[in-house]
Amino acid sequence: MQYVPNIIFTLLLALGIGFFAKNLKKIKRNIQLGKAIDRKDRSKERWLNMLKIALGQTKLVRRPVSGILHVVVYLGFIIINIEVLEIVLDGVLGTHRLFSFLGGFYGFLIGSFEILALLVLVAVVLFWTRRNVVKIKRFWQKEMTEWPKKDGNIILYFEIVLMSLFLVMNATDVPFQEMQAGNTISQFLAPLFADFSLETNHVIERTAWWLHIAGILIFLNYLYYSKHLHILLAFPNTYFANLNAKGKFENNATVTKEVQTMMDPNADPYAVSENDGAEPEKFGASDVTDLNWVQLMNAYTCTECGRCSSVCPANETGKELSPRAIMMKTRDRLEEVGNNIDANKGVFKDDGKQLLKDYISPEELWACTSCNACVEECPVNIDPLSIIMDMRQYLVMEQSAAPQELNSMMSNIENNGAPWPYNQMDRLNWKDEA
């Protein structure tokens, strides 16, 4: 019977990690529904980008209050969970505080963890206050419907509970308190349990221990359903981010090839096309499978922090566009497509929907000024503009559905060689009127 807790713990650990791996595999499958794009160049820059932005949080601290609080929570939560290694080994082997043989260094580690746990608790309470009491505007825009609001708070509650369990676990571990090493914060909680018997303290300590590891496994699996998936995806997302100048737009390869063929005097106009007999490639994007895999990873990485929308000139002047909503809607449609594939034994069954119009309206797309403010502001290098431009291209080249002003400009370029409604002979008439 003495091994029953170890067996239960090992099963719990295997189930938690197994379910997480299953969901992670599903996310990978969904991301790979996107078109291929080569982002293997400039590896040194990419590694530096990831270390600086994802690990170093450099873009977050541009807004000092929320940035510093986030750094505290991020580092505190990650560093404290180093202790999970000890918990896992204790649970599997049936030991208790396996690493205590490290002596003074162990005390230093646990003491540091306790201080960080307190700092995380303070930061999380401040985050909750900013979100629910101060009600900062970007957390209450219309795309932040009931679930996104709840999701943000659920994560905060998770962190409060996990940090509290860690401190209670230490405070009720009588042998640990008697060591008087590492109990930097828990020593002030220990008197609350001083009148309890050793057996009661042991029960509380064991309960907190079990709830702590169970909470971590639940949190791990909750990430799949939460915006906090960025905890994991921020690293590949910043590594594979577009490193080109932000004002540089990629030419459509299919259009480029067509133009080059038309301008080639040696090209045979009657030659059989490589795509002859096959469905021609679509210009731009109307659904998630028309986007590339990096854009789809961007959608899963979105933190819903709203920094992009808070600097978007279209959004700030009351237009329909919100860059955050673009990413949230892309993710929602991608999840819908993925669920469709799961329900139909690995094959997508046409559901009569697409990202364009069913999720994102043309009005949103044409409100964009292509200023790149959203791309510059995103703390994890998400690029909403690339999705907007691909969908615009579909509207123009596949549906001839550009706004009248744009149609007039393109017509003038075609007929007059310039966007203005004057023929080439009349362009310099203004100088005679000066």
Buried (B, 14 or more C-beta within 10 A) or exposed (E): EEEEEBEEBBEBBEEBEEBBEEBBEBBEEBBEBBBEBEBEEEEEEBEBBBBEBBBEBEBBBEBEEBBBBBBBBBBBBEBBBEBEEBBBEBBEEEEBBBBBEEEEEBBBBBBBBBBBBBBBBBBBEBBBEBBBEEEEEBBEBEBBEEEBBEBBEBBBEBBBBBBBBBBBBBBBBBEBBEBEBBBBBBBEBBEEBEEBEEEEBBEBBBBBBBBBBBBBBEBBBBBBEBBBBBBBBBBBBBBBBBEEEBEEEEEBEBEEEEEEEEEEEEEEEEEEEEEEEEEEEBBBBBBBBBBBBBBBBBBBBBBBBBBBBBBBBBBEEEBBBBBBBBBBBBBBBBBBBBEBBEEEEEEEEEEEBBBBEBBBBBEBBBBBEEBBBBBBBBBBBBBBBBBBBBBBBBBBBBEEBBEEEBEEBEEBEEEBEEEEEEEEEEEEEEEEEE
